[in-house]
Amino acid sequence: MDNKLLIISKALSNQTRLDIIKFLLKSEKCVCEIIPHAKKAQPTVSLQLKKLEDLGLIKSRKQGKKVFYSIKEDKLKDIFKLF
């Protein structure tokens, strides 16, 4: 297994991260949309978003006071096409 697939499999082994990734596959989302979708507290979601960003799987951008997240790693999209 190549390194990127190993990183992806580790990231998806956490239910909160998996839920976030599945939500972001549809389109870019504001963190204010991700928190209620994940059904977790804001600190938990922020921690998992940071982890996914540090792993290079998602990216963020700021627009005023809002932070938006989207999928960065195309292999994630390919993996979920299989399901």
C-alpha positions in Angstrom: 0.0 0.0 0.0 1.4 3.4 -0.9 1.9 6.0 1.7 -1.1 8.2 0.6 -3.5 5.2 0.8 -2.2 4.4 4.3 -2.8 8.0 5.4 -6.3 7.9 3.9 -7.1 4.6 5.6 -6.0 5.8 9.0 -8.0 9.0 8.6 -11.1 7.2 7.6 -10.8 4.8 10.6 -12.2 7.5 12.9 -16.0 7.9 12.6 -16.0 11.7 13.0 -13.4 12.1 10.3 -15.3 9.7 8.0 -18.5 11.7 8.5 -16.7 14.9 7.7 -15.1 13.6 4.6 -18.4 12.1 3.3 -20.1 15.5 3.9 -17.3 17.4 2.1 -17.5 15.0 -1.0 -20.7 16.8 -2.0 -19.2 20.3 -2.0 -17.2 22.9 0.0 -18.7 23.5 3.4 -18.5 26.1 6.1 -17.3 24.9 9.5 -20.7 26.2 10.8 -22.4 23.5 8.5 -19.9 20.7 9.4 -20.4 20.9 13.2 -24.2 20.1 13.2 -23.7 17.5 10.5 -21.0 15.7 12.5 -23.2 15.8 15.6 -20.1 16.5 17.8 -19.0 19.4 19.9 -17.2 22.2 18.1 -13.8 21.4 19.7 -14.0 17.8 18.6 -14.9 18.8 15.0 -12.2 21.5 14.9 -9.6 18.9 16.1 -10.6 16.4 13.4 -10.7 19.1 10.7 -7.1 20.1 11.7 -6.0 16.5 11.6 -7.5 16.0 8.1 -5.9 19.2 6.9 -2.5 18.3 8.4 -2.7 14.9 6.6 -3.2 16.8 3.3 -6.7 15.4 2.7 -8.7 18.6 3.0 -8.0 22.3 2.6 -9.4 25.4 4.2 -10.0 28.9 3.1 -11.2 31.9 5.0 -13.8 34.3 3.8 -14.3 37.1 6.3 -15.0 35.4 9.7 -16.1 32.1 8.1 -13.8 29.1 7.4 -14.7 26.8 4.5 -13.3 23.3 3.9 -13.1 21.1 0.8 -11.5 17.9 -0.4 -7.9 18.3 -1.4 -6.9 14.7 -2.1 -8.5 13.3 -5.3 -7.9 9.7 -4.2 -10.7 10.3 -1.6 -13.2 11.0 -4.3 -12.0 7.8 -6.2 -12.4 5.7 -3.1 -16.0 6.8 -2.5 -16.9 6.3 -6.1 -16.5 2.6 -5.4 -19.5 2.6 -3.0 
